[in-house]
């Protein structure tokens, strides 16, 4: 009998990380892939990226509409409630044997909550990480406690999941999901990418993504974006490629600031969603990544590209030597950009090692999902750690 594996995806970046895992599930003789699309995938405002899922050859088995047309904290909370209702209906119809989720967003919290009440085992990817500048931190660790199989990206994260009371035998470190995607995808060359984006690369080029800092409130996010744009305004002969922020509290005002900046600066272009192919192709061509996106830490090091990581959103995550941390002030950002372009720093990038592994996570995860006994897996005992666990 096939084991029905329900994969949930809510954002463009998340689908990029899950794509090759889904491919492995689909090819496995004893697994049946079920796919639920939700969140930003279904929103025209964020590019209706469910189309990218279908274009990649996957069938969407259920769509859970949950995003309200607002980015206030009240609207996000209500969206979570709608998500729980939608996932309850989807799970009842699909009757999966296990649900697979990734990360720390509020859409995924809704998916995990509904699975918990429905009595469906949950496999969680990329748990144990920390992002001290966003409420994703609390959501991620909460999802860990609702999950039964854990696939982390580094030994430090494995220790943290065990510290949360999860049994070591159910916590697996196979590395980061993004590395698989980097190794498998065939990138566009510079000319193809320029044609696809409708722009010409300049003498210098930067890829920029800045998300709301959800634990610091709207005024702080807007102020930090203002400081970033002011710092970028001082650059000469630089093409600026912006991707829009995620659907978090305060994201609309940030998007408006980026759009207004691009309209008044001929060297700046903004995209609602690049998709994984164009995004990774950009990483292979630009001089650096700027902002506070996790991609600057998880994927950029594999391209030997430097990252200017602004503020506290990603604070606590493992970082390669290619990551330059800076305060969200224009002077500090400007200094970080100077460091990014310095010959010493650029020379050092050739020896950068990505702390999230060398690939192979998708195949290893699917093997566990296919073979791990699910009988009684939901009855968890809190695992009390000892010194021997981390010796």
NUTORLO-88806 format. One record per residue (C-alpha): residue in one letter; x, y, z. Coordinates in pm, whole numbers, padded with zeros to 5 digits, always signed. Last residue first. Layout:
BEGIN
AXYZ
...
# end
This chain:
BEGIN
X+02930+01472+02406
X+02598+01628+02318
X+02362+01352+02427
X+02599+01240+02702
X+02547+01565+02895
X+02184+01471+02942
X+01866+01569+02763
X+01516+01490+02884
X+01305+01360+02597
X+00938+01446+02634
X+00741+01137+02540
X+00558+01135+02212
X+00247+00939+02119
X+00203+01056+01759
X+00440+00788+01629
X+00203+00513+01747
X+00225+00342+01409
X+00418+00564+01168
X+00712+00330+01114
X+00995+00512+00926
X+01046+00364+00579
X+00904+00605+00321
X+00959+00923+00522
X+01313+00811+00608
X+01402+00740+00244
X+01238+01066+00138
X+01461+01261+00375
X+01781+01103+00240
X+01685+01166-00122
X+01601+01530-00055
X+01903+01604+00165
X+02167+01514-00094
X+02347+01849-00092
X+02686+01976+00026
X+02607+02107+00371
X+02438+02398+00542
X+02760+02557+00670
X+02842+02673+00313
X+03219+02693+00272
X+03387+03008+00141
X+03732+02960-00015
X+03674+03163-00332
X+03496+03431-00129
X+03820+03547+00034
X+03933+03723-00285
X+03617+03935-00284
X+03680+04031+00078
X+04040+04135+00012
X+03946+04321-00307
X+03689+04535-00130
X+03341+04532-00286
X+03166+04371+00010
X+03365+04585+00255
X+03239+04902+00087
X+02888+04758+00100
X+02929+04694+00472
X+03046+05054+00520
X+02739+05182+00338
X+02513+04961+00547
X+02674+05096+00864
X+02634+05457+00748
X+02277+05398+00633
X+02173+05245+00963
X+02020+04899+01002
X+02326+04761+01188
X+02559+04535+00994
X+02645+04169+00947
X+02872+04070+00658
X+02810+03713+00543
X+03074+03546+00323
X+03237+03387+00630
X+02939+03152+00644
X+02659+03209+00892
X+02466+02985+01131
X+02141+03153+01233
X+02110+03343+01561
X+02020+03683+01417
X+01836+03649+01086
X+01588+03933+01149
X+01840+04124+01360
X+01965+04404+01136
X+02104+04397+00783
X+02289+04102+00630
X+02522+04220+00351
X+02589+03893+00171
X+02888+03793-00040
X+02866+03551-00331
X+03063+03227-00357
X+02753+03072-00518
X+02722+02818-00235
X+02749+03108+00012
X+02433+03266-00139
X+02209+02972-00049
X+02144+02958+00325
X+02277+03289+00457
X+02171+03536+00188
X+01866+03317+00129
X+01748+03389+00483
X+01647+03738+00370
X+01763+04044+00562
X+01886+04282+00295
X+02169+04281+00039
X+02301+03997-00178
X+02630+04044-00362
X+02825+04095-00682
X+02547+03959-00903
X+02569+03690-01172
X+02534+03349-01001
X+02286+03486-00751
X+02080+03618-01041
X+02061+03268-01190
X+01948+03147-00848
X+01662+03397-00852
X+01578+03338-01218
X+01542+02963-01169
X+01383+02988-00824
X+01101+03222-00915
X+01161+03592-00960
X+00857+03707-00766
X+00702+04052-00725
X+00995+04199-00918
X+01156+04543-00879
X+01406+04718-01103
X+01657+04986-01005
X+01915+05167-01224
X+01656+05413-01360
X+01578+05542-01012
X+01248+05726-00956
X+01011+05439-01031
X+01240+05195-00848
X+01224+05402-00529
X+00845+05425-00543
X+00817+05049-00589
X+01055+04981-00301
X+00867+05217-00069
X+00531+05066-00171
X+00661+04716-00099
X+00772+04829+00247
X+00428+04978+00308
X+00267+04652+00203
X+00488+04431+00418
X+00379+04574+00753
X+00284+04242+00908
X+00414+03964+00686
X+00335+03864+00328
X+00697+03834+00214
X+00901+04127+00084
X+00933+04209-00288
X+01243+04128-00490
X+01471+04415-00584
X+01744+04409-00850
X+01973+04714-00821
X+02214+04784-01108
X+02519+04975-00985
X+02717+05243-01168
X+02742+05457-00853
X+02612+05378-00507
X+02499+05658-00274
X+02130+05586-00326
X+02184+05235-00195
X+02260+05377+00150
X+01944+05590+00146
X+01742+05290+00033
X+01875+05086+00326
X+01807+05364+00578
X+01450+05400+00451
X+01400+05024+00476
X+01519+05042+00836
X+01279+05325+00915
X+00988+05140+00757
X+01066+04821+00950
X+01108+05019+01275
X+00779+05203+01230
X+00597+04877+01149
X+00691+04682+01461
X+01014+04546+01611
X+00920+04181+01645
X+00804+04160+01282
X+01119+04291+01120
X+00955+04324+00778
X+01144+04169+00485
X+01423+04326+00277
X+01536+04164-00047
X+01811+04307-00267
X+02020+04151-00545
X+02317+04374-00632
X+02497+04447-00959
X+02812+04641-01052
X+02929+04736-01404
X+02568+04705-01509
X+02340+04417-01596
X+02089+04489-01870
X+01722+04454-01796
X+01410+04276-01923
X+01432+04004-01659
X+01411+03714-01906
X+01635+03887-02159
X+01896+03972-01896
X+01880+03613-01767
X+01930+03464-02112
X+02228+03691-02173
X+02389+03612-01838
X+02341+03237-01864
X+02028+03080-01719
X+02092+02818-01452
X+02034+02445-01482
X+01896+02336-01142
X+02018+02023-00967
X+02310+02142-00753
X+02146+02465-00643
X+01819+02288-00562
X+01993+02029-00348
X+02181+02303-00161
X+01855+02480-00082
X+01728+02189+00126
X+01991+02235+00395
X+02182+01946+00549
X+02086+01583+00619
X+02062+01619+00996
X+01795+01383+01131
X+01592+01410+01452
X+01364+01114+01524
X+01620+00895+01699
X+01730+01197+01905
X+01389+01211+02079
X+01236+01561+02082
X+01239+01746+02415
X+01318+02102+02302
X+01686+02026+02368
X+01658+01759+02098
X+01548+02032+01856
X+01839+02250+01970
X+02094+01973+01926
X+01973+01913+01571
X+02004+02284+01499
X+02368+02284+01606
X+02427+01972+01396
X+02307+02147+01081
X+02014+02158+00836
X+01738+01983+01030
X+01494+01710+00935
X+01254+01637+01221
X+00997+01358+01242
X+00709+01385+01490
X+00596+01746+01472
X+00369+01955+01697
X+00658+02044+01931
X+00873+02147+01635
X+00589+02364+01505
X+00605+02561+01829
X+00981+02605+01781
X+00925+02752+01434
X+00637+02976+01542
X+00837+03129+01826
X+01126+03223+01595
X+00893+03327+01312
X+00803+03618+01540
X+01100+03792+01382
X+01427+03952+01494
X+01563+03654+01687
X+01570+03420+01392
X+01681+03084+01533
X+01705+02744+01370
X+01591+02422+01537
X+01359+02324+01254
X+01454+02325+00887
X+01208+02055+00778
X+00915+01924+00984
X+00749+01584+00934
X+00399+01577+01083
X+00187+01277+01186
X-00188+01320+01128
X-00422+01313+01429
X-00666+01570+01289
X-00595+01803+01583
X-00222+01793+01513
X-00271+01823+01136
X-00478+02140+01184
X-00210+02296+01403
X+00070+02202+01161
X-00105+02363+00862
X-00186+02677+01063
X+00176+02702+01177
X+00278+02659+00812
X+00074+02963+00709
X+00227+03157+01000
X+00578+03101+00866
X+00846+02894+01034
X+01013+02642+00813
X+00907+02345+00608
X+00608+02115+00617
X+00547+01749+00533
X+00214+01592+00637
X+00189+01216+00695
X-00062+00942+00616
X-00279+01182+00419
X-00662+01170+00425
X-00705+01395+00117
X-01063+01506+00192
X-01031+01542+00569
X-00686+01694+00530
X-00816+01961+00293
X-01115+02050+00514
X-00900+02088+00826
X-00643+02277+00618
X-00903+02537+00523
X-01025+02588+00879
X-00670+02618+01014
X-00587+02861+00733
X-00886+03082+00807
X-00762+03111+01166
X-00410+03194+01048
X-00554+03460+00820
X-00734+03609+01120
X-00400+03645+01298
X-00245+03803+00988
X-00539+04044+00962
X-00510+04150+01327
X-00133+04199+01293
X-00197+04426+00997
X-00103+04316+00645
X-00439+04343+00472
X-00625+04175+00189
X-00678+03856+00387
X-00456+03559+00314
X-00619+03221+00382
X-00713+03038+00064
X-00621+02671+00102
X-00579+02510-00237
X-00590+02133-00263
X-00447+01864-00491
X-00204+02087-00680
X-00053+01875-00958
X+00319+01914-01011
X+00497+01954-01346
X+00722+02252-01275
X+00474+02472-01462
X+00212+02373-01205
X+00427+02487-00914
X+00525+02805-01099
X+00155+02876-01156
X+00099+02859-00779
X+00313+03174-00782
X+00015+03403-00811
X+00260+03698-00824
X+00249+03827-00469
X-00047+04062-00515
X-00217+03796-00730
X-00237+03581-00413
X-00267+03202-00434
X+00102+03121-00385
X+00123+03383-00108
X-00072+03168+00134
X-00171+02817+00028
X-00084+02527-00201
X-00147+02168-00087
X+00029+01885-00267
X-00028+01511-00232
X+00251+01280-00340
X+00194+00904-00324
X+00483+00699-00189
X+00578+00334-00234
X+00732+00350-00583
X+00919+00677-00513
X+00920+00907-00818
X+00665+01154-00678
X+00839+01162-00341
X+01172+01238-00510
X+01015+01521-00712
X+00850+01660-00402
X+01190+01666-00229
X+01327+01839-00537
X+01067+02114-00517
X+01068+02170-00142
X+01335+02442-00126
X+01200+02630-00427
X+00848+02584-00293
X+00958+02758+00028
X+01103+03053-00161
X+00783+03109-00360
X+00561+03087-00052
X+00284+02873+00102
X+00379+02509+00051
X+00230+02199+00212
X+00344+01847+00121
X+00100+01562+00186
X+00261+01216+00177
X+00023+00926+00115
X+00198+00597+00189
X+00128+00348-00087
X+00000+00000+00000
# end
